[in-house]
Amino acid sequence: MKEFRTDTDSITRKTSWNLVGAYKEIFGNLDDKLYPCLINDKKVIIGGYNNWGWDSLDFINIDGYRSDSFKKNTEKDIVFLGCSQTFGVGVAQNFIWPKVVLDSIAPNNNLNNLSLISGATEEIVYNFFKYCNIYNNPGTVFFLMPEIHRGFEPVLELAQLRAIQFYQILEIYCKINNIKLISSTWEIEPVKGSKQSLNDFFDGRFDTFYKVDKQEYAQDINDFMEKNSQEKYLLVARDKGHMGIAMHHATAKFMVEKYLNLTSKQE
């Protein structure tokens, strides 16, 4: 599947505090006539998406994110960070893991999905800081991290260092500001030639990163598939390149468990 990259100028915006548009930047080569469709929430955007597994993109907000409209945050608000797996490429809105998590722990909250398609850890973290500068800090952040070797570094070792550095900055920021940070990854097995998955590489390095147990994760996926055999795209999404509904469910289940464990300890 073709991957998209944003260059450093589009990320930094020459140091201005503008958000990277998950839609506008990644799909910036599409006809500008599509952009007026973004003026209201829940508008159907047509054209250019069949290869990604959609008949349409639902719930695209004015900033180009697959999210409700962004508003000023309070400590009750939740933000979801990640790449295309969190954006939910090829999966209907109601099945993506951020929506499932939110429905489980705070169903009346705004869905703040700040995911960036093809985003590297450093892009995602930096964009989150931009978001907080505009909309204030949330009370909770969930982060499903991408594979390690996705950023700007030419070799794996430098990419690992960058991922560690940016995640440490994120963790410190959240601790200083009393933000609950719950992170994991979809890279449970190594991809793109890596010798070690992020799931293993980050294990034990940070208090806020939770390693996925492969057997439990597989069991959750299998159980969901057996109970929901009538559903399509259970294991692989419509685009045949991203997580299917069952994997989103297993990810959401894992994140909710970690959230409940964390909040029970803090009470």
Helices and strands as residue ranges (DSSP letters): H 8-12, G 13-15, G 32-38, E 43-45, G 50-52, E 57-60, E 78-82, H 84-87, G 93-95, H 97-105, E 112-113, H 121-135, E 140-145, H 156-176, E 180-185, H 198-201, H 214-227, H 245-266
